[in-house]
Amino acid sequence: MPTGILSPMHLLIVLVVALVVLGPKKLPGAGRALGQGLREFKDSITGSSSEEPPAQIPAVATVAAADRAADRAADRAPVTAGEAA
């Protein structure tokens, strides 16, 4: 078995301790944040950036929600005598 600082047994112990400390719900987010931090650190060292432009999905969701709200408001609006056909 390797006797270096990152032997498989050491990594297993670190993962178990992280699971106990953070819990199963926060562990994926912590790993994601750690990975993003390491990626940003590497990019700042090398001077390159491999980031993709942010997705436009939140803006589309906001517009869709506004459209649904407008539709609900139009459904609740009273009908006048001129509009009833």
PyMOL Python script that loads the backbone (N, CA, C, O; Angstrom):
from pymol import cmd

cmd.read_pdbstr("""\
ATOM      1  N   MET A   1       0.848  -1.172   0.000  1.00  0.00           N
ATOM      2  CA  MET A   1       0.000   0.000   0.000  1.00  0.00           C
ATOM      3  C   MET A   1       0.895   1.237   0.000  1.00  0.00           C
ATOM      4  O   MET A   1       1.915   1.259   0.688  1.00  0.00           O
ATOM      5  N   PRO A   2       0.518   2.280  -0.774  1.00  0.00           N
ATOM      6  CA  PRO A   2       1.338   3.496  -0.824  1.00  0.00           C
ATOM      7  C   PRO A   2       1.426   4.154   0.549  1.00  0.00           C
ATOM      8  O   PRO A   2       0.463   4.169   1.315  1.00  0.00           O
ATOM      9  N   THR A   3       2.595   4.691   0.834  1.00  0.00           N
ATOM     10  CA  THR A   3       2.797   5.323   2.140  1.00  0.00           C
ATOM     11  C   THR A   3       2.926   6.829   2.018  1.00  0.00           C
ATOM     12  O   THR A   3       3.425   7.471   2.943  1.00  0.00           O
ATOM     13  N   GLY A   4       2.498   7.411   0.918  1.00  0.00           N
ATOM     14  CA  GLY A   4       2.584   8.853   0.723  1.00  0.00           C
ATOM     15  C   GLY A   4       1.524   9.587   1.536  1.00  0.00           C
ATOM     16  O   GLY A   4       0.747   8.979   2.272  1.00  0.00           O
ATOM     17  N   ILE A   5       1.514  10.890   1.388  1.00  0.00           N
ATOM     18  CA  ILE A   5       0.566  11.711   2.150  1.00  0.00           C
ATOM     19  C   ILE A   5      -0.865  11.506   1.655  1.00  0.00           C
ATOM     20  O   ILE A   5      -1.811  11.710   2.417  1.00  0.00           O
ATOM     21  N   LEU A   6      -1.039  11.110   0.405  1.00  0.00           N
ATOM     22  CA  LEU A   6      -2.388  10.925  -0.141  1.00  0.00           C
ATOM     23  C   LEU A   6      -2.668   9.456  -0.442  1.00  0.00           C
ATOM     24  O   LEU A   6      -3.094   9.119  -1.546  1.00  0.00           O
ATOM     25  N   SER A   7      -2.437   8.607   0.503  1.00  0.00           N
ATOM     26  CA  SER A   7      -2.744   7.191   0.292  1.00  0.00           C
ATOM     27  C   SER A   7      -4.263   7.011   0.301  1.00  0.00           C
ATOM     28  O   SER A   7      -4.976   7.846   0.856  1.00  0.00           O
ATOM     29  N   PRO A   8      -4.757   5.952  -0.295  1.00  0.00           N
ATOM     30  CA  PRO A   8      -6.207   5.739  -0.347  1.00  0.00           C
ATOM     31  C   PRO A   8      -6.869   5.688   1.037  1.00  0.00           C
ATOM     32  O   PRO A   8      -8.002   6.143   1.196  1.00  0.00           O
ATOM     33  N   MET A   9      -6.182   5.145   2.019  1.00  0.00           N
ATOM     34  CA  MET A   9      -6.755   5.077   3.360  1.00  0.00           C
ATOM     35  C   MET A   9      -6.910   6.474   3.966  1.00  0.00           C
ATOM     36  O   MET A   9      -7.906   6.755   4.632  1.00  0.00           O
ATOM     37  N   HIS A  10      -5.933   7.344   3.737  1.00  0.00           N
ATOM     38  CA  HIS A  10      -6.032   8.714   4.235  1.00  0.00           C
ATOM     39  C   HIS A  10      -7.196   9.448   3.570  1.00  0.00           C
ATOM     40  O   HIS A  10      -7.947  10.160   4.236  1.00  0.00           O
ATOM     41  N   LEU A  11      -7.343   9.275   2.260  1.00  0.00           N
ATOM     42  CA  LEU A  11      -8.449   9.921   1.551  1.00  0.00           C
ATOM     43  C   LEU A  11      -9.793   9.414   2.053  1.00  0.00           C
ATOM     44  O   LEU A  11     -10.740  10.191   2.182  1.00  0.00           O
ATOM     45  N   LEU A  12      -9.886   8.136   2.334  1.00  0.00           N
ATOM     46  CA  LEU A  12     -11.119   7.575   2.864  1.00  0.00           C
ATOM     47  C   LEU A  12     -11.447   8.172   4.228  1.00  0.00           C
ATOM     48  O   LEU A  12     -12.604   8.490   4.500  1.00  0.00           O
ATOM     49  N   ILE A  13     -10.458   8.324   5.074  1.00  0.00           N
ATOM     50  CA  ILE A  13     -10.676   8.915   6.397  1.00  0.00           C
ATOM     51  C   ILE A  13     -11.127  10.362   6.274  1.00  0.00           C
ATOM     52  O   ILE A  13     -12.033  10.792   6.988  1.00  0.00           O
ATOM     53  N   VAL A  14     -10.503  11.118   5.370  1.00  0.00           N
ATOM     54  CA  VAL A  14     -10.889  12.520   5.160  1.00  0.00           C
ATOM     55  C   VAL A  14     -12.334  12.602   4.672  1.00  0.00           C
ATOM     56  O   VAL A  14     -13.083  13.465   5.129  1.00  0.00           O
ATOM     57  N   LEU A  15     -12.739  11.728   3.759  1.00  0.00           N
ATOM     58  CA  LEU A  15     -14.116  11.735   3.260  1.00  0.00           C
ATOM     59  C   LEU A  15     -15.125  11.383   4.350  1.00  0.00           C
ATOM     60  O   LEU A  15     -16.195  11.988   4.417  1.00  0.00           O
ATOM     61  N   VAL A  16     -14.802  10.421   5.195  1.00  0.00           N
ATOM     62  CA  VAL A  16     -15.704  10.047   6.286  1.00  0.00           C
ATOM     63  C   VAL A  16     -15.845  11.194   7.281  1.00  0.00           C
ATOM     64  O   VAL A  16     -16.949  11.479   7.744  1.00  0.00           O
ATOM     65  N   VAL A  17     -14.734  11.854   7.613  1.00  0.00           N
ATOM     66  CA  VAL A  17     -14.793  12.989   8.544  1.00  0.00           C
ATOM     67  C   VAL A  17     -15.612  14.128   7.928  1.00  0.00           C
ATOM     68  O   VAL A  17     -16.407  14.763   8.621  1.00  0.00           O
ATOM     69  N   ALA A  18     -15.424  14.389   6.642  1.00  0.00           N
ATOM     70  CA  ALA A  18     -16.194  15.443   5.972  1.00  0.00           C
ATOM     71  C   ALA A  18     -17.681  15.103   5.980  1.00  0.00           C
ATOM     72  O   ALA A  18     -18.513  15.989   6.176  1.00  0.00           O
ATOM     73  N   LEU A  19     -18.022  13.845   5.773  1.00  0.00           N
ATOM     74  CA  LEU A  19     -19.424  13.434   5.789  1.00  0.00           C
ATOM     75  C   LEU A  19     -20.032  13.620   7.172  1.00  0.00           C
ATOM     76  O   LEU A  19     -21.177  14.057   7.294  1.00  0.00           O
ATOM     77  N   VAL A  20     -19.275  13.292   8.211  1.00  0.00           N
ATOM     78  CA  VAL A  20     -19.779  13.436   9.578  1.00  0.00           C
ATOM     79  C   VAL A  20     -19.933  14.916   9.944  1.00  0.00           C
ATOM     80  O   VAL A  20     -20.925  15.302  10.561  1.00  0.00           O
ATOM     81  N   VAL A  21     -18.956  15.741   9.565  1.00  0.00           N
ATOM     82  CA  VAL A  21     -18.990  17.157   9.936  1.00  0.00           C
ATOM     83  C   VAL A  21     -20.047  17.921   9.143  1.00  0.00           C
ATOM     84  O   VAL A  21     -20.820  18.684   9.722  1.00  0.00           O
ATOM     85  N   LEU A  22     -20.087  17.727   7.833  1.00  0.00           N
ATOM     86  CA  LEU A  22     -20.994  18.513   6.985  1.00  0.00           C
ATOM     87  C   LEU A  22     -22.378  17.894   6.843  1.00  0.00           C
ATOM     88  O   LEU A  22     -23.363  18.612   6.670  1.00  0.00           O
ATOM     89  N   GLY A  23     -22.460  16.608   6.912  1.00  0.00           N
ATOM     90  CA  GLY A  23     -23.743  15.952   6.715  1.00  0.00           C
ATOM     91  C   GLY A  23     -23.975  15.651   5.248  1.00  0.00           C
ATOM     92  O   GLY A  23     -23.330  16.247   4.386  1.00  0.00           O
ATOM     93  N   PRO A  24     -24.878  14.741   4.953  1.00  0.00           N
ATOM     94  CA  PRO A  24     -25.085  14.318   3.563  1.00  0.00           C
ATOM     95  C   PRO A  24     -25.735  15.381   2.683  1.00  0.00           C
ATOM     96  O   PRO A  24     -25.599  15.323   1.461  1.00  0.00           O
ATOM     97  N   LYS A  25     -26.431  16.342   3.265  1.00  0.00           N
ATOM     98  CA  LYS A  25     -27.097  17.359   2.441  1.00  0.00           C
ATOM     99  C   LYS A  25     -26.154  18.470   2.020  1.00  0.00           C
ATOM    100  O   LYS A  25     -26.300  19.018   0.927  1.00  0.00           O
ATOM    101  N   LYS A  26     -25.186  18.817   2.867  1.00  0.00           N
ATOM    102  CA  LYS A  26     -24.272  19.919   2.557  1.00  0.00           C
ATOM    103  C   LYS A  26     -23.000  19.463   1.871  1.00  0.00           C
ATOM    104  O   LYS A  26     -22.270  20.295   1.332  1.00  0.00           O
ATOM    105  N   LEU A  27     -22.708  18.168   1.871  1.00  0.00           N
ATOM    106  CA  LEU A  27     -21.458  17.665   1.311  1.00  0.00           C
ATOM    107  C   LEU A  27     -21.327  17.936  -0.192  1.00  0.00           C
ATOM    108  O   LEU A  27     -20.253  18.362  -0.616  1.00  0.00           O
ATOM    109  N   PRO A  28     -22.358  17.714  -1.026  1.00  0.00           N
ATOM    110  CA  PRO A  28     -22.198  18.010  -2.466  1.00  0.00           C
ATOM    111  C   PRO A  28     -21.932  19.496  -2.729  1.00  0.00           C
ATOM    112  O   PRO A  28     -21.116  19.835  -3.586  1.00  0.00           O
ATOM    113  N   GLY A  29     -22.605  20.368  -2.011  1.00  0.00           N
ATOM    114  CA  GLY A  29     -22.374  21.805  -2.191  1.00  0.00           C
ATOM    115  C   GLY A  29     -20.975  22.211  -1.777  1.00  0.00           C
ATOM    116  O   GLY A  29     -20.353  23.055  -2.423  1.00  0.00           O
ATOM    117  N   ALA A  30     -20.472  21.613  -0.696  1.00  0.00           N
ATOM    118  CA  ALA A  30     -19.114  21.918  -0.239  1.00  0.00           C
ATOM    119  C   ALA A  30     -18.093  21.423  -1.256  1.00  0.00           C
ATOM    120  O   ALA A  30     -17.110  22.110  -1.531  1.00  0.00           O
ATOM    121  N   GLY A  31     -18.318  20.243  -1.812  1.00  0.00           N
ATOM    122  CA  GLY A  31     -17.413  19.729  -2.838  1.00  0.00           C
ATOM    123  C   GLY A  31     -17.430  20.588  -4.085  1.00  0.00           C
ATOM    124  O   GLY A  31     -16.387  20.835  -4.691  1.00  0.00           O
ATOM    125  N   ARG A  32     -18.617  21.044  -4.471  1.00  0.00           N
ATOM    126  CA  ARG A  32     -18.756  21.913  -5.642  1.00  0.00           C
ATOM    127  C   ARG A  32     -18.034  23.234  -5.415  1.00  0.00           C
ATOM    128  O   ARG A  32     -17.348  23.724  -6.312  1.00  0.00           O
ATOM    129  N   ALA A  33     -18.180  23.817  -4.225  1.00  0.00           N
ATOM    130  CA  ALA A  33     -17.512  25.077  -3.907  1.00  0.00           C
ATOM    131  C   ALA A  33     -15.994  24.893  -3.875  1.00  0.00           C
ATOM    132  O   ALA A  33     -15.253  25.757  -4.344  1.00  0.00           O
ATOM    133  N   LEU A  34     -15.539  23.782  -3.330  1.00  0.00           N
ATOM    134  CA  LEU A  34     -14.107  23.504  -3.295  1.00  0.00           C
ATOM    135  C   LEU A  34     -13.553  23.359  -4.712  1.00  0.00           C
ATOM    136  O   LEU A  34     -12.494  23.903  -5.023  1.00  0.00           O
ATOM    137  N   GLY A  35     -14.256  22.638  -5.557  1.00  0.00           N
ATOM    138  CA  GLY A  35     -13.821  22.469  -6.944  1.00  0.00           C
ATOM    139  C   GLY A  35     -13.784  23.783  -7.697  1.00  0.00           C
ATOM    140  O   GLY A  35     -12.855  24.038  -8.463  1.00  0.00           O
ATOM    141  N   GLN A  36     -14.794  24.625  -7.483  1.00  0.00           N
ATOM    142  CA  GLN A  36     -14.829  25.923  -8.152  1.00  0.00           C
ATOM    143  C   GLN A  36     -13.694  26.806  -7.659  1.00  0.00           C
ATOM    144  O   GLN A  36     -13.071  27.517  -8.448  1.00  0.00           O
ATOM    145  N   GLY A  37     -13.423  26.766  -6.362  1.00  0.00           N
ATOM    146  CA  GLY A  37     -12.319  27.550  -5.814  1.00  0.00           C
ATOM    147  C   GLY A  37     -10.974  27.106  -6.360  1.00  0.00           C
ATOM    148  O   GLY A  37     -10.127  27.933  -6.698  1.00  0.00           O
ATOM    149  N   LEU A  38     -10.779  25.791  -6.445  1.00  0.00           N
ATOM    150  CA  LEU A  38      -9.520  25.287  -7.009  1.00  0.00           C
ATOM    151  C   LEU A  38      -9.393  25.660  -8.486  1.00  0.00           C
ATOM    152  O   LEU A  38      -8.304  25.997  -8.952  1.00  0.00           O
ATOM    153  N   ARG A  39     -10.505  25.599  -9.221  1.00  0.00           N
ATOM    154  CA  ARG A  39     -10.475  25.974 -10.642  1.00  0.00           C
ATOM    155  C   ARG A  39     -10.136  27.451 -10.808  1.00  0.00           C
ATOM    156  O   ARG A  39      -9.341  27.806 -11.677  1.00  0.00           O
ATOM    157  N   GLU A  40     -10.732  28.321  -9.980  1.00  0.00           N
ATOM    158  CA  GLU A  40     -10.433  29.751 -10.051  1.00  0.00           C
ATOM    159  C   GLU A  40      -8.987  30.021  -9.677  1.00  0.00           C
ATOM    160  O   GLU A  40      -8.340  30.875 -10.283  1.00  0.00           O
ATOM    161  N   PHE A  41      -8.470  29.302  -8.684  1.00  0.00           N
ATOM    162  CA  PHE A  41      -7.079  29.461  -8.280  1.00  0.00           C
ATOM    163  C   PHE A  41      -6.154  29.064  -9.420  1.00  0.00           C
ATOM    164  O   PHE A  41      -5.195  29.776  -9.718  1.00  0.00           O
ATOM    165  N   LYS A  42      -6.434  27.931 -10.061  1.00  0.00           N
ATOM    166  CA  LYS A  42      -5.607  27.470 -11.174  1.00  0.00           C
ATOM    167  C   LYS A  42      -5.646  28.467 -12.325  1.00  0.00           C
ATOM    168  O   LYS A  42      -4.619  28.760 -12.938  1.00  0.00           O
ATOM    169  N   ASP A  43      -6.855  28.996 -12.619  1.00  0.00           N
ATOM    170  CA  ASP A  43      -6.979  29.964 -13.707  1.00  0.00           C
ATOM    171  C   ASP A  43      -6.230  31.253 -13.401  1.00  0.00           C
ATOM    172  O   ASP A  43      -5.662  31.868 -14.304  1.00  0.00           O
ATOM    173  N   SER A  44      -6.222  31.668 -12.139  1.00  0.00           N
ATOM    174  CA  SER A  44      -5.496  32.894 -11.793  1.00  0.00           C
ATOM    175  C   SER A  44      -3.992  32.674 -11.871  1.00  0.00           C
ATOM    176  O   SER A  44      -3.253  33.604 -12.195  1.00  0.00           O
ATOM    177  N   ILE A  45      -3.525  31.470 -11.582  1.00  0.00           N
ATOM    178  CA  ILE A  45      -2.100  31.162 -11.676  1.00  0.00           C
ATOM    179  C   ILE A  45      -1.660  31.094 -13.129  1.00  0.00           C
ATOM    180  O   ILE A  45      -0.629  31.661 -13.492  1.00  0.00           O
ATOM    181  N   THR A  46      -2.432  30.404 -13.969  1.00  0.00           N
ATOM    182  CA  THR A  46      -2.043  30.233 -15.367  1.00  0.00           C
ATOM    183  C   THR A  46      -2.411  31.437 -16.226  1.00  0.00           C
ATOM    184  O   THR A  46      -1.863  31.606 -17.315  1.00  0.00           O
ATOM    185  N   GLY A  47      -3.319  32.266 -15.758  1.00  0.00           N
ATOM    186  CA  GLY A  47      -3.715  33.444 -16.523  1.00  0.00           C
ATOM    187  C   GLY A  47      -4.750  33.150 -17.586  1.00  0.00           C
ATOM    188  O   GLY A  47      -5.078  34.035 -18.377  1.00  0.00           O
ATOM    189  N   SER A  48      -5.270  31.951 -17.632  1.00  0.00           N
ATOM    190  CA  SER A  48      -6.301  31.620 -18.612  1.00  0.00           C
ATOM    191  C   SER A  48      -7.627  31.437 -17.908  1.00  0.00           C
ATOM    192  O   SER A  48      -7.683  31.215 -16.698  1.00  0.00           O
ATOM    193  N   SER A  49      -8.684  31.535 -18.676  1.00  0.00           N
ATOM    194  CA  SER A  49     -10.011  31.352 -18.119  1.00  0.00           C
ATOM    195  C   SER A  49     -10.797  30.436 -19.034  1.00  0.00           C
ATOM    196  O   SER A  49     -10.909  30.692 -20.233  1.00  0.00           O
ATOM    197  N   SER A  50     -11.343  29.364 -18.469  1.00  0.00           N
ATOM    198  CA  SER A  50     -12.141  28.434 -19.262  1.00  0.00           C
ATOM    199  C   SER A  50     -13.618  28.543 -18.908  1.00  0.00           C
ATOM    200  O   SER A  50     -14.391  27.612 -19.133  1.00  0.00           O
ATOM    201  N   GLU A  51     -14.003  29.689 -18.351  1.00  0.00           N
ATOM    202  CA  GLU A  51     -15.402  29.869 -17.955  1.00  0.00           C
ATOM    203  C   GLU A  51     -16.275  30.058 -19.181  1.00  0.00           C
ATOM    204  O   GLU A  51     -15.886  30.706 -20.153  1.00  0.00           O
ATOM    205  N   GLU A  52     -17.437  29.491 -19.114  1.00  0.00           N
ATOM    206  CA  GLU A  52     -18.424  29.682 -20.159  1.00  0.00           C
ATOM    207  C   GLU A  52     -19.280  30.884 -19.774  1.00  0.00           C
ATOM    208  O   GLU A  52     -19.413  31.192 -18.589  1.00  0.00           O
ATOM    209  N   PRO A  53     -19.856  31.560 -20.751  1.00  0.00           N
ATOM    210  CA  PRO A  53     -20.753  32.655 -20.390  1.00  0.00           C
ATOM    211  C   PRO A  53     -21.943  32.111 -19.601  1.00  0.00           C
ATOM    212  O   PRO A  53     -22.382  30.988 -19.849  1.00  0.00           O
ATOM    213  N   PRO A  54     -22.467  32.885 -18.664  1.00  0.00           N
ATOM    214  CA  PRO A  54     -23.581  32.385 -17.856  1.00  0.00           C
ATOM    215  C   PRO A  54     -24.796  32.076 -18.719  1.00  0.00           C
ATOM    216  O   PRO A  54     -25.080  32.766 -19.698  1.00  0.00           O
ATOM    217  N   ALA A  55     -25.491  31.045 -18.339  1.00  0.00           N
ATOM    218  CA  ALA A  55     -26.679  30.629 -19.074  1.00  0.00           C
ATOM    219  C   ALA A  55     -27.798  31.650 -18.882  1.00  0.00           C
ATOM    220  O   ALA A  55     -27.852  32.338 -17.862  1.00  0.00           O
ATOM    221  N   GLN A  56     -28.673  31.743 -19.850  1.00  0.00           N
ATOM    222  CA  GLN A  56     -29.768  32.696 -19.803  1.00  0.00           C
ATOM    223  C   GLN A  56     -31.029  32.087 -19.213  1.00  0.00           C
ATOM    224  O   GLN A  56     -32.099  32.689 -19.304  1.00  0.00           O
ATOM    225  N   ILE A  57     -30.931  30.931 -18.621  1.00  0.00           N
ATOM    226  CA  ILE A  57     -32.106  30.247 -18.099  1.00  0.00           C
ATOM    227  C   ILE A  57     -32.825  31.056 -17.017  1.00  0.00           C
ATOM    228  O   ILE A  57     -34.055  31.104 -17.050  1.00  0.00           O
ATOM    229  N   PRO A  58     -32.142  31.695 -16.059  1.00  0.00           N
ATOM    230  CA  PRO A  58     -32.892  32.463 -15.057  1.00  0.00           C
ATOM    231  C   PRO A  58     -33.722  33.593 -15.666  1.00  0.00           C
ATOM    232  O   PRO A  58     -34.828  33.868 -15.200  1.00  0.00           O
ATOM    233  N   ALA A  59     -33.196  34.247 -16.704  1.00  0.00           N
ATOM    234  CA  ALA A  59     -33.952  35.328 -17.332  1.00  0.00           C
ATOM    235  C   ALA A  59     -35.196  34.778 -18.018  1.00  0.00           C
ATOM    236  O   ALA A  59     -36.261  35.391 -17.952  1.00  0.00           O
ATOM    237  N   VAL A  60     -35.072  33.642 -18.668  1.00  0.00           N
ATOM    238  CA  VAL A  60     -36.216  33.024 -19.336  1.00  0.00           C
ATOM    239  C   VAL A  60     -37.270  32.629 -18.307  1.00  0.00           C
ATOM    240  O   VAL A  60     -38.466  32.808 -18.534  1.00  0.00           O
ATOM    241  N   ALA A  61     -36.823  32.093 -17.181  1.00  0.00           N
ATOM    242  CA  ALA A  61     -37.761  31.697 -16.131  1.00  0.00           C
ATOM    243  C   ALA A  61     -38.477  32.910 -15.563  1.00  0.00           C
ATOM    244  O   ALA A  61     -39.664  32.832 -15.246  1.00  0.00           O
ATOM    245  N   THR A  62     -37.772  34.036 -15.428  1.00  0.00           N
ATOM    246  CA  THR A  62     -38.383  35.251 -14.907  1.00  0.00           C
ATOM    247  C   THR A  62     -39.441  35.776 -15.873  1.00  0.00           C
ATOM    248  O   THR A  62     -40.525  36.177 -15.449  1.00  0.00           O
ATOM    249  N   VAL A  63     -39.132  35.774 -17.169  1.00  0.00           N
ATOM    250  CA  VAL A  63     -40.094  36.236 -18.174  1.00  0.00           C
ATOM    251  C   VAL A  63     -41.308  35.318 -18.195  1.00  0.00           C
ATOM    252  O   VAL A  63     -42.440  35.793 -18.282  1.00  0.00           O
ATOM    253  N   ALA A  64     -41.088  34.018 -18.116  1.00  0.00           N
ATOM    254  CA  ALA A  64     -42.200  33.074 -18.127  1.00  0.00           C
ATOM    255  C   ALA A  64     -43.086  33.272 -16.901  1.00  0.00           C
ATOM    256  O   ALA A  64     -44.310  33.197 -17.006  1.00  0.00           O
ATOM    257  N   ALA A  65     -42.484  33.523 -15.747  1.00  0.00           N
ATOM    258  CA  ALA A  65     -43.266  33.757 -14.533  1.00  0.00           C
ATOM    259  C   ALA A  65     -44.069  35.050 -14.654  1.00  0.00           C
ATOM    260  O   ALA A  65     -45.214  35.110 -14.204  1.00  0.00           O
ATOM    261  N   ALA A  66     -43.489  36.073 -15.252  1.00  0.00           N
ATOM    262  CA  ALA A  66     -44.209  37.334 -15.443  1.00  0.00           C
ATOM    263  C   ALA A  66     -45.377  37.146 -16.402  1.00  0.00           C
ATOM    264  O   ALA A  66     -46.447  37.722 -16.206  1.00  0.00           O
ATOM    265  N   ASP A  67     -45.169  36.334 -17.446  1.00  0.00           N
ATOM    266  CA  ASP A  67     -46.259  36.059 -18.389  1.00  0.00           C
ATOM    267  C   ASP A  67     -47.401  35.313 -17.706  1.00  0.00           C
ATOM    268  O   ASP A  67     -48.571  35.620 -17.935  1.00  0.00           O
ATOM    269  N   ARG A  68     -47.065  34.336 -16.869  1.00  0.00           N
ATOM    270  CA  ARG A  68     -48.108  33.595 -16.157  1.00  0.00           C
ATOM    271  C   ARG A  68     -48.868  34.510 -15.209  1.00  0.00           C
ATOM    272  O   ARG A  68     -50.088  34.398 -15.086  1.00  0.00           O
ATOM    273  N   ALA A  69     -48.161  35.415 -14.538  1.00  0.00           N
ATOM    274  CA  ALA A  69     -48.819  36.346 -13.622  1.00  0.00           C
ATOM    275  C   ALA A  69     -49.752  37.278 -14.392  1.00  0.00           C
ATOM    276  O   ALA A  69     -50.849  37.579 -13.922  1.00  0.00           O
ATOM    277  N   ALA A  70     -49.330  37.734 -15.562  1.00  0.00           N
ATOM    278  CA  ALA A  70     -50.176  38.609 -16.379  1.00  0.00           C
ATOM    279  C   ALA A  70     -51.412  37.855 -16.860  1.00  0.00           C
ATOM    280  O   ALA A  70     -52.507  38.416 -16.904  1.00  0.00           O
ATOM    281  N   ASP A  71     -51.237  36.581 -17.223  1.00  0.00           N
ATOM    282  CA  ASP A  71     -52.381  35.779 -17.656  1.00  0.00           C
ATOM    283  C   ASP A  71     -53.383  35.593 -16.516  1.00  0.00           C
ATOM    284  O   ASP A  71     -54.592  35.681 -16.729  1.00  0.00           O
ATOM    285  N   ARG A  72     -52.879  35.338 -15.313  1.00  0.00           N
ATOM    286  CA  ARG A  72     -53.784  35.172 -14.169  1.00  0.00           C
ATOM    287  C   ARG A  72     -54.517  36.473 -13.865  1.00  0.00           C
ATOM    288  O   ARG A  72     -55.698  36.452 -13.517  1.00  0.00           O
ATOM    289  N   ALA A  73     -53.831  37.601 -13.992  1.00  0.00           N
ATOM    290  CA  ALA A  73     -54.470  38.889 -13.738  1.00  0.00           C
ATOM    291  C   ALA A  73     -55.542  39.159 -14.793  1.00  0.00           C
ATOM    292  O   ALA A  73     -56.603  39.695 -14.475  1.00  0.00           O
ATOM    293  N   ALA A  74     -55.271  38.792 -16.038  1.00  0.00           N
ATOM    294  CA  ALA A  74     -56.252  38.995 -17.103  1.00  0.00           C
ATOM    295  C   ALA A  74     -57.461  38.089 -16.902  1.00  0.00           C
ATOM    296  O   ALA A  74     -58.584  38.479 -17.222  1.00  0.00           O
ATOM    297  N   ASP A  75     -57.249  36.900 -16.382  1.00  0.00           N
ATOM    298  CA  ASP A  75     -58.362  35.986 -16.126  1.00  0.00           C
ATOM    299  C   ASP A  75     -59.267  36.506 -15.016  1.00  0.00           C
ATOM    300  O   ASP A  75     -60.475  36.271 -15.030  1.00  0.00           O
ATOM    301  N   ARG A  76     -58.679  37.211 -14.056  1.00  0.00           N
ATOM    302  CA  ARG A  76     -59.458  37.721 -12.929  1.00  0.00           C
ATOM    303  C   ARG A  76     -60.113  39.073 -13.210  1.00  0.00           C
ATOM    304  O   ARG A  76     -60.967  39.510 -12.439  1.00  0.00           O
ATOM    305  N   ALA A  77     -59.729  39.743 -14.300  1.00  0.00           N
ATOM    306  CA  ALA A  77     -60.267  41.066 -14.605  1.00  0.00           C
ATOM    307  C   ALA A  77     -61.767  40.954 -14.925  1.00  0.00           C
ATOM    308  O   ALA A  77     -62.187  40.016 -15.603  1.00  0.00           O
ATOM    309  N   PRO A  78     -62.557  41.889 -14.447  1.00  0.00           N
ATOM    310  CA  PRO A  78     -63.997  41.826 -14.738  1.00  0.00           C
ATOM    311  C   PRO A  78     -64.264  42.094 -16.204  1.00  0.00           C
ATOM    312  O   PRO A  78     -63.565  42.882 -16.841  1.00  0.00           O
ATOM    313  N   VAL A  79     -65.266  41.444 -16.727  1.00  0.00           N
ATOM    314  CA  VAL A  79     -65.657  41.605 -18.126  1.00  0.00           C
ATOM    315  C   VAL A  79     -66.690  42.724 -18.194  1.00  0.00           C
ATOM    316  O   VAL A  79     -67.687  42.704 -17.472  1.00  0.00           O
ATOM    317  N   THR A  80     -66.446  43.698 -19.064  1.00  0.00           N
ATOM    318  CA  THR A  80     -67.400  44.799 -19.237  1.00  0.00           C
ATOM    319  C   THR A  80     -68.450  44.422 -20.288  1.00  0.00           C
ATOM    320  O   THR A  80     -68.285  43.430 -20.997  1.00  0.00           O
ATOM    321  N   ALA A  81     -69.495  45.185 -20.387  1.00  0.00           N
ATOM    322  CA  ALA A  81     -70.585  44.891 -21.309  1.00  0.00           C
ATOM    323  C   ALA A  81     -70.113  44.947 -22.770  1.00  0.00           C
ATOM    324  O   ALA A  81     -70.621  44.209 -23.614  1.00  0.00           O
ATOM    325  N   GLY A  82     -69.151  45.812 -23.063  1.00  0.00           N
ATOM    326  CA  GLY A  82     -68.649  45.934 -24.444  1.00  0.00           C
ATOM    327  C   GLY A  82     -67.791  44.745 -24.857  1.00  0.00           C
ATOM    328  O   GLY A  82     -67.716  44.422 -26.042  1.00  0.00           O
ATOM    329  N   GLU A  83     -67.135  44.081 -23.885  1.00  0.00           N
ATOM    330  CA  GLU A  83     -66.258  42.961 -24.207  1.00  0.00           C
ATOM    331  C   GLU A  83     -67.015  41.653 -24.352  1.00  0.00           C
ATOM    332  O   GLU A  83     -66.564  40.759 -25.069  1.00  0.00           O
ATOM    333  N   ALA A  84     -68.152  41.521 -23.693  1.00  0.00           N
ATOM    334  CA  ALA A  84     -68.915  40.268 -23.756  1.00  0.00           C
ATOM    335  C   ALA A  84     -69.565  40.141 -25.109  1.00  0.00           C
ATOM    336  O   ALA A  84     -70.333  41.013 -25.514  1.00  0.00           O
ATOM    337  N   ALA A  85     -69.273  39.083 -25.804  1.00  0.00           N
ATOM    338  CA  ALA A  85     -69.832  38.945 -27.155  1.00  0.00           C
ATOM    339  C   ALA A  85     -70.667  37.689 -27.268  1.00  0.00           C
ATOM    340  O   ALA A  85     -71.217  37.407 -28.333  1.00  0.00           O
TER     341      ALA A  85
END
""", "prot")
cmd.dss("prot")
cmd.show_as("cartoon", "prot")
cmd.util.cbc("prot")
cmd.orient("prot")
